[in-house]
Amino acid sequence: MNRLRIALATLALTALTVVPALAQYKGASETVWAEANRCTHDAARLFPDYTPQGNAARENYRRACLRAHNLPAPNGQANASN
């Protein structure tokens, strides 16, 4: 009976320490995704045309915004290809 109580207490303690850690990671992940989404929306708002030059300008702005917020972004500049 004592082993069962110890096992249940250990399980409860583990659950109480792991669940808040997972919630904290989820919050950080949502913050990163929200910032990346904001960069994409700003780029689309500033460069609404879908010409090759507009696409390149929009992508360059999005990449610069991601880098400014210390988020992962592709290297280099986007090219305006036909």
N, C-alpha and C positions, 0 to 999 in steps of 0.2 A: 504494500500500500504506500509506503514511503517513497519507493522508486517512482510510482505513478505520480505522486504529488511533486516530486522533484522534476520529473519530465515535463509535467504540465506547467510548472513555474518557469522552467527554462524556455519552453515554447512561447509562453506569454511574454517573457522578457525579450526574446528574440523578435517577436512580432512588434512589440512596442518600440524597438530601436530601428528595425528595418523599414517599416511603413513610412515614418517621417522622412527618412533619407530618400526613399523613392519619390515621395511627393516633392521634395526639394529639387531633385533632378528634373522632374517633369516641369516644374515651374521655370527652371533655367532654360530648358529646351524650348518651351513655349515662347519665352522672351526672345530667344535667338531667331526662331521662325517668324515671329511677329516683326522683328526688325528687318529681316530679309524681305518679307512681304511688303513692308512699307517702302523699301528701296525700289521694288518692282513697280508698285503703284505710282510712286513719284516719277519714275522714268517714263511710264506709259502716259502720265498726265502731261509731262513736259514735251514729249516727242510722240504725238499721236499718229503721225503719218506712217504708213507701212510701205514706204519706198526702201530700196536697199540702203540709202544714206540715212533715212530715219531709223531703220532697224539697227544700223551700226551705232548711231548716236545714242539710241535708247539703251543698247547693251553696254556701251562704254560708260554711260551715266550710272547704270545699275552696278557695274563692276566697281566704279569709283566709290559709290555709296557703300557698298559692302566692305570695301577696304577701309573706308573712313570709320566704320563701326567695328573694325577688327573681326570681321566675319570672313569665312572662306570664300574666295572669288577666283575665277579662272585667271591665269596669267596673261599678260599682254593686252592688246587692244583688239576689238572686233573689227572685221573688215567689211566694207560695203561691196559685197559681190553681187553680180547680176544673176 
